């Protein structure tokens, strides 16, 4: 397991559907060593701190293994590392094997997995395709957010070492699956609602679905770097 690329980008203003939108979805690889802090990586910045970023979403990781899928799905589109707005492009860690609460080390920094990414319309801006948001979620290839447990420096090529595996064994894919349909697995839904490493907004969302499983609920926590 390792980091293939470390990516950063600053907010920019773009026109989308006849409106000006500020977004930080456009990332590019950063050479050399990059400082990781509790809220971000050096040279990167979220556009709207009221809904984006924060300690639970300091670093967004996306598996490099998914890029071949998207090149087949969307031929003719360029897919450099960082294309999905990720801060780190990884190798060897996938959503169905990474657990919420797993702890990783890269370089001198240490991280904990907190949640999957639920994209908003800004992913559509990145590829000029509004349909990619639904396709992204339907694919299950969401990537995942990391909180920073120890600040430090990282760089492309750094090994990504599993320090500790969360004892609850709820994967990123499990959480994404519960978002799509929870009725078939109420036990997993209950366990997720009590998962300490999952942000409170997610746990409350799952508690609400446990209380009223047949009611149409609000969307899960939604964000975009």
N, CA, C and O of each residue as an XYZ file, in Angstrom:
900
protein
N       0.854     -1.186      0.000
C       0.000      0.000      0.000
C       0.892      1.239      0.000
O       1.890      1.295      0.719
N       0.525      2.226     -0.808
C       1.338      3.436     -0.851
C       0.553      4.611     -1.421
O      -0.559      4.457     -1.928
N       1.169      5.794     -1.322
C       0.641      7.004     -1.941
C       1.279      7.150     -3.318
O       2.503      7.221     -3.433
N       0.466      7.196     -4.349
C       0.988      7.412     -5.697
C       1.148      8.885     -6.012
O       2.026      9.276     -6.781
N       0.287      9.706     -5.408
C       0.316     11.137     -5.695
C      -0.283     11.910     -4.535
O      -1.231     11.454     -3.895
N       0.279     13.087     -4.266
C      -0.297     14.033     -3.305
C      -0.753     15.237     -4.110
O       0.024     15.802     -4.880
N      -2.019     15.638     -3.936
C      -2.629     16.631     -4.817
C      -3.234     17.779     -4.018
O      -3.756     17.579     -2.921
N      -3.160     18.968     -4.574
C      -3.699     20.142     -3.892
C      -4.271     21.108     -4.921
O      -3.958     21.032     -6.110
N      -5.118     22.019     -4.438
C      -5.694     23.039     -5.302
C      -6.374     24.113     -4.485
O      -6.894     23.850     -3.401
N      -6.367     25.318     -5.009
C      -6.998     26.449     -4.338
C      -8.354     26.740     -4.979
O      -8.596     26.332     -6.114
N      -9.233     27.435     -4.275
C     -10.539     27.767     -4.853
C     -10.411     28.546     -6.151
O      -9.526     29.387     -6.305
N     -11.299     28.255     -7.068
C     -11.361     29.025     -8.306
C     -12.829     29.271     -8.647
O     -13.714     28.526     -8.225
N     -13.062     30.295     -9.395
C     -14.415     30.662     -9.812
C     -14.648     30.172    -11.228
O     -13.872     30.476    -12.134
N     -15.728     29.407    -11.418
C     -16.055     28.871    -12.731
C     -17.518     29.155    -13.039
O     -18.330     29.359    -12.137
N     -17.831     29.165    -14.299
C     -19.231     29.341    -14.706
C     -19.875     27.981    -14.879
O     -19.333     27.115    -15.567
N     -21.037     27.788    -14.253
C     -21.752     26.516    -14.314
C     -23.235     26.810    -14.414
O     -23.834     27.377    -13.500
N     -23.815     26.420    -15.528
C     -25.237     26.641    -15.774
C     -25.619     28.105    -15.594
O     -26.585     28.446    -14.912
N     -24.825     28.950    -16.231
C     -25.053     30.401    -16.265
C     -24.866     31.081    -14.913
O     -25.312     32.214    -14.728
N     -24.216     30.412    -13.972
C     -23.919     31.008    -12.674
C     -22.439     30.851    -12.365
O     -21.789     29.920    -12.840
N     -21.909     31.779    -11.557
C     -20.534     31.673    -11.106
C     -20.486     30.858     -9.815
O     -21.208     31.153     -8.863
N     -19.644     29.844     -9.786
C     -19.518     28.947     -8.644
C     -18.054     28.906     -8.216
O     -17.155     28.818     -9.052
N     -17.827     28.968     -6.920
C     -16.472     28.830     -6.388
C     -16.272     27.381     -5.958
O     -17.067     26.842     -5.188
N     -15.209     26.753     -6.455
C     -14.968     25.351     -6.158
C     -13.476     25.083     -6.014
O     -12.640     25.765     -6.606
N     -13.166     24.068     -5.208
C     -11.783     23.607     -5.063
C     -11.628     22.180     -5.585
O     -10.706     21.471     -5.183
N     -12.514     21.759     -6.468
C     -12.505     20.401     -6.988
C     -11.298     20.134     -7.880
O     -10.924     18.979     -8.086
N     -10.687     21.189     -8.412
C      -9.569     21.010     -9.334
C      -8.262     20.878     -8.555
O      -7.782     21.846     -7.966
N      -7.690     19.673     -8.556
C      -6.439     19.386     -7.849
C      -5.367     18.983     -8.852
O      -5.667     18.499     -9.943
N      -4.118     19.192     -8.466
C      -2.989     18.781     -9.298
C      -1.898     18.212     -8.396
O      -1.767     18.636     -7.248
N      -1.118     17.262     -8.895
C      -0.038     16.684     -8.097
C       0.961     17.733     -7.621
O       1.297     18.672     -8.343
N       1.426     17.548     -6.385
C       2.394     18.456     -5.772
C       3.724     17.717     -5.643
O       3.752     16.622     -5.082
N       4.821     18.275     -6.142
C       6.115     17.589     -6.032
C       6.707     17.709     -4.629
O       6.368     18.616     -3.870
N       7.591     16.779     -4.305
C       8.320     16.863     -3.043
C       7.476     16.494     -1.840
O       6.433     15.852     -1.968
N       7.940     16.909     -0.665
C       7.250     16.640      0.583
C       6.186     17.705      0.833
O       6.391     18.880      0.528
N       5.048     17.288      1.389
C       3.922     18.185      1.618
C       3.513     18.094      3.088
O       3.383     16.997      3.630
N       3.313     19.222      3.721
C       2.927     19.268      5.125
C       1.447     18.958      5.280
O       0.610     19.508      4.565
N       1.130     18.072      6.221
C      -0.258     17.725      6.541
C      -0.575     18.292      7.915
O       0.153     18.035      8.874
N      -1.661     19.064      8.023
C      -2.097     19.616      9.299
C      -3.452     19.027      9.675
O      -4.008     18.213      8.937
N      -3.970     19.433     10.802
C      -5.237     18.889     11.291
C      -6.405     19.175     10.358
O      -7.404     18.456     10.379
N      -6.293     20.206      9.551
C      -7.421     20.622      8.727
C      -7.194     20.493      7.230
O      -8.133     20.663      6.453
N      -5.956     20.192      6.803
C      -5.727     20.192      5.362
C      -4.296     19.797      5.060
O      -3.532     19.466      5.966
N      -3.927     19.831      3.769
C      -2.542     19.700      3.378
C      -2.082     21.044      2.827
O      -2.893     21.831      2.340
N      -0.803     21.299      2.903
C      -0.260     22.581      2.442
C      -0.579     22.793      0.969
O      -0.440     21.885      0.149
N      -1.012     24.016      0.648
C      -1.324     24.358     -0.736
C      -2.727     24.017     -1.162
O      -3.103     24.248     -2.311
N      -3.522     23.462     -0.236
C      -4.900     23.100     -0.549
C      -5.836     23.940      0.310
O      -5.467     24.385      1.397
N      -7.056     24.153     -0.193
C      -8.013     24.961      0.570
C      -9.427     24.627      0.133
O      -9.713     24.551     -1.062
N     -10.312     24.426      1.104
C     -11.720     24.204      0.788
C     -12.394     25.522      0.435
O     -11.972     26.588      0.883
N     -13.442     25.435     -0.369
C     -14.095     26.653     -0.845
C     -15.144     27.194      0.115
O     -15.301     28.409      0.230
N     -15.856     26.326      0.797
C     -16.954     26.747      1.669
C     -16.846     25.990      2.981
O     -17.302     24.851      3.088
N     -16.240     26.626      3.983
C     -15.975     25.944      5.246
C     -17.239     25.669      6.057
O     -17.186     24.936      7.044
N     -18.363     26.239      5.664
C     -19.597     25.956      6.397
C     -20.091     24.534      6.134
O     -20.818     23.973      6.953
N     -19.706     23.951      5.008
C     -20.155     22.594      4.677
C     -19.014     21.675      4.259
O     -19.195     20.459      4.215
N     -17.859     22.222      3.955
C     -16.743     21.422      3.458
C     -15.596     21.413      4.464
O     -15.479     22.299      5.311
N     -14.762     20.397      4.347
C     -13.572     20.351      5.182
C     -13.885     20.082      6.646
O     -14.909     19.485      6.978
N     -12.990     20.529      7.511
C     -13.118     20.262      8.940
C     -12.255     19.075      9.341
O     -11.728     18.377      8.475
N     -12.102     18.836     10.635
C     -11.214     17.767     11.112
C     -11.562     16.379     10.586
O     -10.662     15.576     10.341
N     -12.848     16.080     10.409
C     -13.248     14.750      9.939
C     -13.043     14.557      8.442
O     -13.109     13.431      7.947
N     -12.795     15.639      7.723
C     -12.615     15.561      6.278
C     -11.375     16.350      5.861
O     -11.391     17.083      4.872
N     -10.311     16.188      6.627
C      -9.098     16.962      6.361
C      -8.408     16.530      5.079
O      -7.886     17.366      4.341
N      -8.402     15.229      4.809
C      -7.702     14.677      3.650
C      -8.626     13.682      2.950
O      -9.204     12.800      3.585
N      -8.753     13.838      1.643
C      -9.594     12.930      0.858
C      -8.696     11.980      0.073
O      -7.815     12.419     -0.667
N      -8.922     10.679      0.238
C      -8.136      9.645     -0.440
C      -8.983      8.957     -1.507
O     -10.154      8.650     -1.284
N      -8.376      8.720     -2.667
C      -9.088      8.014     -3.739
C      -8.184      6.936     -4.328
O      -7.042      7.222     -4.688
N      -8.682      5.689     -4.432
C      -7.869      4.591     -4.941
C      -7.540      4.742     -6.428
O      -8.419      5.006     -7.248
N      -6.288      4.573     -6.752
C      -5.864      4.648     -8.152
C      -6.484      3.526     -8.983
O      -6.645      3.667    -10.196
N      -6.832      2.412     -8.333
C      -7.411      1.275     -9.040
C      -8.715      1.629     -9.751
O      -9.103      0.941    -10.695
N      -9.389      2.677     -9.319
C     -10.668      3.054     -9.931
C     -10.501      3.820    -11.242
O     -11.451      3.946    -12.015
N      -9.325      4.317    -11.485
C      -9.143      5.166    -12.671
C      -9.402      4.417    -13.978
O      -9.945      4.994    -14.920
N      -9.022      3.147    -14.047
C      -9.261      2.386    -15.280
C     -10.760      2.226    -15.539
O     -11.205      2.267    -16.686
N     -11.538      2.043    -14.464
C     -12.993      1.957    -14.605
C     -13.548      3.236    -15.219
O     -14.362      3.183    -16.141
N     -13.109      4.385    -14.710
C     -13.650      5.643    -15.192
C     -13.163      5.972    -16.603
O     -13.879      6.623    -17.363
N     -11.976      5.539    -16.958
C     -11.514      5.745    -18.337
C     -12.372      4.959    -19.321
O     -12.613      5.411    -20.441
N     -12.836      3.774    -18.898
C     -13.739      2.991    -19.739
C     -15.139      3.606    -19.773
O     -15.795      3.626    -20.814
N     -15.588      4.110    -18.607
C     -16.919      4.696    -18.511
C     -17.029      6.014    -19.269
O     -18.062      6.308    -19.871
N     -15.970      6.798    -19.237
C     -15.989      8.144    -19.817
C     -14.826      8.309    -20.784
O     -13.885      9.047    -20.493
N     -14.875      7.637    -21.923
C     -13.774      7.732    -22.887
C     -13.629      9.156    -23.422
O     -14.605      9.887    -23.588
N     -12.392      9.512    -23.682
C     -12.133     10.842    -24.223
C     -11.879     11.902    -23.171
O     -11.527     13.034    -23.506
N     -12.054     11.551    -21.886
C     -11.799     12.497    -20.799
C     -10.442     12.206    -20.193
O     -10.083     11.048    -19.982
N      -9.691     13.256    -19.914
C      -8.369     13.109    -19.320
C      -8.507     12.824    -17.828
O      -9.312     13.460    -17.147
N      -7.731     11.876    -17.318
C      -7.794     11.498    -15.904
C      -6.402     11.523    -15.268
O      -5.841     10.466    -14.978
N      -5.844     12.705    -15.049
C      -4.590     12.766    -14.295
C      -4.855     12.481    -12.823
O      -5.996     12.591    -12.374
N      -3.832     12.118    -12.068
C      -4.020     11.944    -10.631
C      -4.600     13.224    -10.033
O      -4.192     14.327    -10.398
N      -5.535     13.075     -9.131
C      -6.223     14.219     -8.539
C      -7.493     14.597     -9.264
O      -8.160     15.563     -8.893
N      -7.837     13.838    -10.303
C      -8.999     14.206    -11.125
C     -10.306     14.211    -10.346
O     -11.235     14.932    -10.711
N     -10.398     13.426     -9.286
C     -11.642     13.367     -8.515
C     -11.613     14.289     -7.300
O     -12.452     14.187     -6.405
N     -10.643     15.183     -7.286
C     -10.544     16.137     -6.193
C      -9.864     15.569     -4.969
O      -9.921     16.163     -3.892
N      -9.204     14.400     -5.126
C      -8.574     13.771     -3.970
C      -7.251     14.442     -3.622
O      -6.526     14.927     -4.491
N      -6.962     14.455     -2.333
C      -5.679     14.963     -1.848
C      -4.573     13.923     -1.980
O      -3.416     14.262     -2.226
N      -4.941     12.647     -1.812
C      -3.968     11.575     -2.004
C      -4.573     10.502     -2.892
O      -5.686     10.033     -2.654
N      -3.824     10.122     -3.917
C      -4.197      9.010     -4.773
C      -3.441      7.795     -4.257
O      -2.212      7.804     -4.186
N      -4.184      6.746     -3.896
C      -3.583      5.609     -3.192
C      -3.482      4.376     -4.076
O      -4.101      4.293     -5.137
N      -2.687      3.426     -3.611
C      -2.597      2.111     -4.239
C      -2.684      1.044     -3.155
O      -1.956      1.096     -2.164
N      -3.579      0.074     -3.348
C      -3.655     -1.055     -2.432
C      -4.669     -0.936     -1.318
O      -4.731     -1.814     -0.457
N      -5.470      0.122     -1.301
C      -6.517      0.266     -0.285
C      -7.837      0.584     -0.971
O      -7.965      1.598     -1.657
N      -8.816     -0.293     -0.780
C     -10.114     -0.148     -1.437
C     -11.241     -0.071     -0.416
O     -11.082     -0.479      0.735
N     -12.378      0.456     -0.850
C     -13.499      0.715      0.053
C     -14.041     -0.535      0.732
O     -14.542     -0.460      1.854
N     -13.947     -1.681      0.068
C     -14.501     -2.895      0.668
C     -13.543     -3.585      1.628
O     -13.890     -4.603      2.225
N     -12.343     -3.041      1.781
C     -11.390     -3.612      2.731
C     -10.936     -2.620      3.794
O     -10.315     -3.009      4.783
N     -11.242     -1.341      3.594
C     -10.875     -0.302      4.559
C     -12.056     -0.064      5.492
O     -13.182      0.128      5.034
N     -11.805     -0.076      6.797
C     -12.853      0.098      7.798
C     -12.882      1.522      8.341
O     -11.847      2.176      8.472
N     -14.081      1.985      8.651
C     -14.194      3.234      9.395
C     -13.462      3.044     10.727
O     -13.738      2.094     11.460
N     -12.539      3.940     11.035
C     -11.763      3.817     12.261
C     -10.394      3.196     12.079
O      -9.591      3.204     13.011
N     -10.102      2.652     10.888
C      -8.752      2.140     10.633
C      -7.745      3.287     10.690
O      -8.036      4.409     10.276
N      -6.559      2.983     11.210
C      -5.511      3.998     11.341
C      -4.351      3.660     10.422
O      -3.899      2.517     10.356
N      -3.882      4.674      9.715
C      -2.802      4.507      8.752
C      -1.683      5.505      9.036
O      -1.904      6.567      9.618
N      -0.464      5.129      8.605
C       0.676      6.025      8.680
C       1.258      6.198      7.285
O       1.420      5.223      6.551
N       1.569      7.425      6.921
C       2.290      7.716      5.687
C       3.285      8.828      5.995
O       2.925      9.842      6.593
N       4.525      8.638      5.589
C       5.536      9.609      5.960
C       5.603      9.735      7.470
O       5.672      8.732      8.180
N       5.584     10.974      7.964
C       5.585     11.200      9.409
C       4.197     11.540      9.942
O       4.062     11.921     11.105
N       3.157     11.407      9.106
C       1.782     11.724      9.510
C       1.001     10.450      9.786
O       1.325      9.380      9.270
N      -0.033     10.583     10.608
C      -0.898      9.456     10.912
C      -2.357      9.873     10.738
O      -2.736     10.996     11.069
N      -3.172      8.947     10.212
C      -4.542      9.253      9.825
C      -5.507      8.206     10.374
O      -5.113      7.101     10.747
N      -6.800      8.593     10.411
C      -7.878      7.654     10.726
C      -8.997      7.824      9.699
O      -9.370      8.946      9.357
N      -9.527      6.705      9.213
C     -10.607      6.723      8.223
C     -11.902      7.123      8.920
O     -12.248      6.555      9.956
N     -12.624      8.100      8.359
C     -13.824      8.618      9.022
C     -15.132      8.370      8.272
O     -16.161      8.133      8.904
N     -15.114      8.421      6.936
C     -16.384      8.341      6.199
C     -16.121      8.252      4.701
O     -15.041      8.610      4.233
N     -17.122      7.769      3.943
C     -17.023      7.826      2.485
C     -17.295      9.239      1.991
O     -17.772     10.093      2.738
N     -16.990      9.464      0.753
C     -17.300     10.761      0.151
C     -18.666     10.695     -0.528
O     -18.931      9.805     -1.335
N     -19.523     11.650     -0.188
C     -20.810     11.812     -0.842
C     -20.737     13.106     -1.649
O     -20.894     14.184     -1.077
N     -20.506     13.033     -2.942
C     -20.214     14.232     -3.731
C     -21.446     15.090     -3.983
O     -22.575     14.600     -3.980
N     -21.207     16.366     -4.199
C     -22.272     17.269     -4.615
C     -22.075     17.610     -6.091
O     -21.275     16.973     -6.776
N     -22.793     18.599     -6.572
C     -22.807     18.916     -8.002
C     -21.453     19.349     -8.537
O     -21.241     19.367     -9.750
N     -20.524     19.703     -7.636
C     -19.233     20.213     -8.105
C     -18.388     19.144     -8.784
O     -17.496     19.467     -9.567
N     -18.658     17.876     -8.494
C     -17.982     16.827     -9.241
C     -18.397     16.880    -10.710
O     -17.595     16.601    -11.601
N     -19.652     17.240    -10.950
C     -20.128     17.417    -12.321
C     -19.421     18.557    -13.023
O     -19.179     18.494    -14.228
N     -19.087     19.606    -12.272
C     -18.347     20.727    -12.840
C     -16.976     20.257    -13.313
O     -16.522     20.629    -14.395
N     -16.322     19.437    -12.493
C     -14.964     18.979    -12.824
C     -14.920     18.277    -14.174
O     -13.968     18.455    -14.935
N     -15.946     17.476    -14.479
C     -15.949     16.705    -15.719
C     -16.935     17.238    -16.758
O     -17.090     16.670    -17.839
N     -17.601     18.348    -16.402
C     -18.618     18.919    -17.283
C     -19.690     17.889    -17.625
O     -20.155     17.794    -18.761
N     -20.069     17.112    -16.592
C     -21.076     16.064    -16.753
C     -21.917     16.000    -15.491
O     -21.470     15.414    -14.504
N     -23.103     16.570    -15.474
C     -23.949     16.503    -14.279
C     -24.295     15.082    -13.861
O     -24.547     14.831    -12.683
N     -24.311     14.149    -14.806
C     -24.708     12.782    -14.489
C     -23.664     12.009    -13.691
O     -23.965     10.940    -13.159
N     -22.445     12.530    -13.598
C     -21.395     11.753    -12.948
C     -21.622     11.617    -11.447
O     -21.110     10.679    -10.835
N     -22.374     12.527    -10.841
C     -22.618     12.434     -9.400
C     -23.369     11.144     -9.078
O     -22.966     10.404     -8.181
N     -24.452     10.868     -9.794
C     -25.209      9.636     -9.568
C     -24.401      8.406     -9.977
O     -24.464      7.373     -9.312
N     -23.654      8.514    -11.053
C     -22.842      7.391    -11.503
C     -21.738      7.079    -10.499
O     -21.401      5.917    -10.271
N     -21.190      8.112     -9.913
C     -20.131      7.977     -8.913
C     -20.642      7.183     -7.707
O     -19.994      6.234     -7.266
N     -21.801      7.572     -7.180
C     -22.373      6.880     -6.030
C     -22.806      5.453     -6.392
O     -22.600      4.518     -5.617
N     -23.396      5.303     -7.553
C     -23.867      3.986     -7.979
C     -22.702      3.006     -8.159
O     -22.859      1.802     -7.954
N     -21.550      3.523     -8.538
C     -20.387      2.663     -8.767
C     -19.805      2.108     -7.473
O     -19.130      1.079     -7.489
N     -20.061      2.781     -6.351
C     -19.460      2.383     -5.088
C     -18.013      2.807     -4.953
O     -17.379      2.541     -3.933
N     -17.492      3.457     -5.962
C     -16.087      3.893     -5.962
C     -16.009      5.323     -5.416
O     -15.751      6.272     -6.156
N     -16.232      5.451     -4.129
C     -16.382      6.770     -3.512
C     -15.098      7.340     -2.935
O     -15.004      8.550     -2.731
N     -14.111      6.499     -2.669
C     -12.978      6.960     -1.886
C     -13.409      7.193     -0.442
O     -14.521      6.831     -0.057
N     -12.533      7.797      0.353
C     -12.863      7.986      1.765
C     -12.064      9.139      2.350
O     -10.986      9.492      1.872
N     -12.635      9.713      3.406
C     -11.989     10.822      4.094
C     -11.148     10.329      5.255
O     -11.415      9.290      5.858
N     -10.118     11.117      5.544
C      -9.210     10.839      6.646
C      -9.139     12.043      7.576
O      -9.042     13.184      7.126
N      -9.189     11.777      8.870
C      -8.833     12.791      9.856
C      -7.344     12.627     10.162
O      -6.798     11.530     10.047
N      -6.701     13.709     10.547
C      -5.262     13.687     10.828
C      -5.048     13.509     12.327
O      -5.388     14.380     13.127
N      -4.480     12.367     12.689
C      -4.188     12.096     14.098
C      -2.846     12.687     14.515
O      -2.672     13.117     15.655
N      -1.906     12.705     13.584
C      -0.602     13.294     13.859
C      -0.136     14.066     12.628
O      -0.030     13.499     11.540
N       0.136     15.327     12.794
C       0.607     16.145     11.688
C       2.007     15.707     11.269
O       2.780     15.182     12.071
N       2.312     15.933      9.999
C       3.629     15.535      9.501
C       3.772     15.847      8.027
O       3.018     16.651      7.478
N       4.741     15.211      7.385
C       5.009     15.407      5.966
C       4.752     14.123      5.196
O       5.066     13.034      5.678
N       4.183     14.243      4.002
C       3.955     13.103      3.124
C       4.440     13.444      1.726
O       4.652     14.610      1.393
N       4.612     12.412      0.916
C       5.018     12.631     -0.461
C       4.674     11.435     -1.318
O       4.467     10.336     -0.804
N       4.611     11.642     -2.622
C       4.343     10.543     -3.550
C       5.399      9.464     -3.376
O       6.592      9.751     -3.278
N       4.939      8.215     -3.338
C       5.832      7.090     -3.156
C       5.928      6.597     -1.725
O       6.484      5.527     -1.478
N       5.394      7.362     -0.773
C       5.430      6.943      0.625
C       4.620      5.662      0.829
O       3.511      5.555      0.306
N       5.144      4.695      1.570
C       4.325      3.544      1.953
C       3.142      4.005      2.807
O       3.254      4.954      3.583
N       2.026      3.330      2.652
C       0.843      3.583      3.463
C       0.672      2.374      4.370
O       0.256      1.305      3.923
N       0.990      2.546      5.625
C       1.042      1.434      6.575
C      -0.194      1.413      7.462
O      -0.563      2.428      8.053
N      -0.835      0.241      7.551
C      -1.957      0.065      8.469
C      -1.411     -0.065      9.884
O      -0.703     -1.023     10.195
N      -1.737      0.890     10.736
C      -1.255      0.911     12.114
C      -2.173      0.106     13.023
O      -1.705     -0.641     13.883
N      -3.487      0.261     12.831
C      -4.460     -0.445     13.658
C      -5.765     -0.581     12.893
O      -6.221      0.369     12.257
N      -6.360     -1.757     12.955
C      -7.639     -2.007     12.301
C      -8.761     -1.859     13.319
O      -8.680     -2.393     14.425
N      -9.806     -1.133     12.943
C     -10.908     -0.895     13.865
C     -11.631     -2.194     14.185
O     -11.926     -2.987     13.291
N     -11.912     -2.405     15.458
C     -12.513     -3.662     15.919
C     -13.950     -3.848     15.461
O     -14.451     -4.973     15.461
N     -14.623     -2.773     15.071
C     -16.024     -2.887     14.653
C     -16.176     -3.455     13.248
O     -17.239     -3.969     12.899
N     -15.135     -3.368     12.449
C     -15.083     -3.986     11.116
C     -16.240     -3.563     10.208
O     -16.826     -4.394      9.515
N     -16.557     -2.293     10.216
C     -17.545     -1.748      9.280
C     -16.783     -1.008      8.186
O     -16.119     -0.006      8.450
N     -16.882     -1.506      6.966
C     -16.094     -0.937      5.877
C     -16.719      0.334      5.315
O     -17.879      0.651      5.577
N     -15.928      1.039      4.548
C     -16.436      2.206      3.830
C     -17.573      1.784      2.911
O     -18.583      2.481      2.808
N     -17.412      0.644      2.241
C     -18.465      0.130      1.354
C     -19.745     -0.180      2.123
O     -20.843      0.019      1.602
N     -19.615     -0.667      3.358
C     -20.801     -0.926      4.176
C     -21.605      0.351      4.382
O     -22.831      0.343      4.266
N     -20.921      1.439      4.685
C     -21.608      2.709      4.934
C     -22.282      3.205      3.663
O     -23.414      3.688      3.704
N     -21.597      3.088      2.544
C     -22.186      3.496      1.269
C     -23.416      2.652      0.967
O     -24.430      3.171      0.500
N     -23.328      1.335      1.235
C     -24.464      0.454      1.001
C     -25.654      0.786      1.875
O     -26.796      0.699      1.423
N     -25.406      1.166      3.122
C     -26.498      1.556      4.024
C     -27.166      2.837      3.540
O     -28.377      3.004      3.685
N     -26.399      3.715      2.981
C     -26.968      4.946      2.426
C     -27.924      4.614      1.278
O     -28.963      5.253      1.117
N     -27.557      3.606      0.485
C     -28.389      3.243     -0.669
C     -29.640      2.480     -0.253
O     -30.725      2.740     -0.773
N     -29.498      1.531      0.688
C     -30.645      0.708      1.089
C     -30.332      0.042      2.416
O     -29.416     -0.776      2.501
N     -31.093      0.388      3.465
C     -30.806     -0.149      4.796
C     -31.770     -1.236      5.257
O     -31.488     -1.927      6.237
N     -32.886     -1.402      4.583
C     -33.949     -2.263      5.108
C     -33.509     -3.713      5.285
O     -33.994     -4.398      6.185
N     -32.603     -4.184      4.443
C     -32.213     -5.587      4.469
C     -31.204     -5.898      5.562
O     -30.945     -7.067      5.848
N     -30.635     -4.875      6.173
C     -29.590     -5.136      7.160
C     -29.718     -4.176      8.334
O     -28.905     -3.267      8.502
N     -30.747     -4.391      9.140
C     -30.989     -3.512     10.276
C     -29.896     -3.629     11.341
O     -29.600     -2.653     12.030
N     -29.299     -4.808     11.478
C     -28.236     -4.968     12.477
C     -27.033     -4.107     12.111
O     -26.461     -3.439     12.972
N     -26.650     -4.120     10.840
C     -25.525     -3.293     10.400
C     -25.853     -1.813     10.552
O     -24.993     -1.013     10.920
N     -27.101     -1.456     10.265
C     -27.524     -0.072     10.420
C     -27.400      0.373     11.882
O     -26.935      1.477     12.164
N     -27.816     -0.485     12.794
C     -27.691     -0.166     14.218
C     -26.223     -0.021     14.622
O     -25.856      0.920     15.326
N     -25.385     -0.963     14.169
C     -23.960     -0.893     14.497
C     -23.320      0.378     13.958
O     -22.499      0.999     14.634
N     -23.694      0.768     12.742
C     -23.151      1.992     12.162
C     -23.602      3.221     12.938
O     -22.853      4.189     13.072
N     -24.826      3.179     13.449
C     -25.351      4.327     14.200
C     -24.622      4.511     15.526
O     -24.714      5.572     16.143
N     -23.897      3.482     15.968
C     -23.163      3.539     17.236
C     -21.644      3.572     17.031
O     -20.884      3.492     17.997
N     -21.209      3.690     15.791
C     -19.784      3.589     15.473
C     -19.040      4.851     15.903
O     -19.286      5.917     15.338
N     -18.141      4.767     16.879
C     -17.499      5.967     17.437
C     -16.711      6.790     16.416
O     -16.701      8.018     16.495
N     -16.056      6.135     15.468
C     -15.203      6.861     14.521
C     -15.981      7.510     13.382
O     -15.435      8.321     12.634
N     -17.253      7.153     13.250
C     -18.093      7.766     12.219
C     -18.592      9.110     12.738
O     -19.077      9.174     13.868
N     -18.493     10.183     11.963
C     -18.925     11.500     12.441
C     -20.373     11.500     12.931
O     -21.202     10.735     12.436
N     -20.667     12.344     13.887
C     -21.983     12.391     14.510
C     -23.087     12.627     13.490
O     -24.178     12.076     13.634
N     -22.833     13.436     12.460
C     -23.868     13.699     11.465
C     -24.299     12.416     10.763
O     -25.483     12.246     10.471
N     -23.364     11.512     10.487
C     -23.696     10.219      9.893
C     -24.444      9.337     10.884
O     -25.437      8.702     10.528
N     -23.974      9.296     12.121
C     -24.632      8.441     13.115
C     -26.072      8.869     13.354
O     -26.965      8.032     13.484
N     -26.291     10.176     13.411
C     -27.653     10.674     13.594
C     -28.524     10.332     12.391
O     -29.699     10.004     12.549
N     -27.964     10.406     11.211
C     -28.690     10.033      9.995
C     -29.148      8.569     10.065
O     -30.286      8.248      9.725
N     -28.245      7.695     10.508
C     -28.602      6.278     10.619
C     -29.571      6.024     11.771
O     -30.435      5.154     11.665
N     -29.442      6.765     12.867
C     -30.411      6.622     13.969
C     -31.810      7.012     13.505
O     -32.796      6.379     13.882
N     -31.888      8.037     12.702
C     -33.179      8.481     12.171
C     -33.798      7.396     11.301
O     -35.011      7.188     11.341
N     -32.995      6.717     10.532
C     -33.509      5.659      9.671
C     -33.913      4.424     10.474
O     -34.796      3.672     10.062
N     -33.270      4.219     11.610
C     -33.691      3.135     12.498
C     -35.042      3.438     13.140
O     -35.890      2.556     13.276
N     -35.227      4.692     13.529
C     -36.487      5.087     14.185
C     -37.660      5.038     13.224
O     -38.756      4.615     13.592
N     -37.430      5.470     11.998
C     -38.516      5.550     11.018
C     -38.047      4.970      9.690
O     -37.786      5.721      8.750
N     -37.937      3.654      9.596
C     -37.364      3.032      8.400
C     -38.180      3.212      7.128
O     -37.638      3.105      6.028
N     -39.470      3.484      7.262
C     -40.318      3.576      6.070
C     -40.518      5.013      5.586
O     -41.164      5.252      4.565
N     -39.952      5.967      6.339
C     -40.159      7.357      5.956
C     -39.035      7.814      5.030
O     -37.892      7.379      5.161
N     -39.378      8.696      4.096
C     -38.379      9.273      3.210
C     -37.519     10.240      4.020
O     -38.027     11.221      4.562
N     -36.235      9.965      4.101
C     -35.356     10.762      4.936
C     -34.570     11.770      4.109
O     -34.472     11.676      2.885
N     -34.018     12.733      4.826
C     -33.150     13.717      4.190
C     -31.895     13.026      3.695
O     -31.606     11.892      4.079
N     -31.164     13.702      2.856
C     -29.931     13.136      2.307
C     -28.888     12.971      3.406
O     -28.915     13.656      4.429
N     -27.973     12.043      3.164
C     -26.862     11.855      4.082
C     -25.935     13.056      4.003
O     -26.033     13.854      3.071
N     -25.036     13.194      4.972
C     -24.086     14.318      4.936
C     -23.406     14.405      3.579
O     -22.880     13.412      3.076
N     -23.418     15.583      2.995
C     -22.984     15.783      1.625
C     -21.887     16.837      1.594
O     -21.980     17.851      2.285
N     -20.849     16.604      0.796
C     -19.748     17.552      0.833
C     -18.970     17.546     -0.464
O     -19.205     16.730     -1.355
N     -18.041     18.474     -0.545
C     -17.159     18.549     -1.703
C     -15.970     19.398     -1.327
O     -16.134     20.517     -0.842
N     -14.796     18.893     -1.537
C     -13.590     19.651     -1.231
C     -13.392     20.727     -2.287
O     -12.426     21.487     -2.220
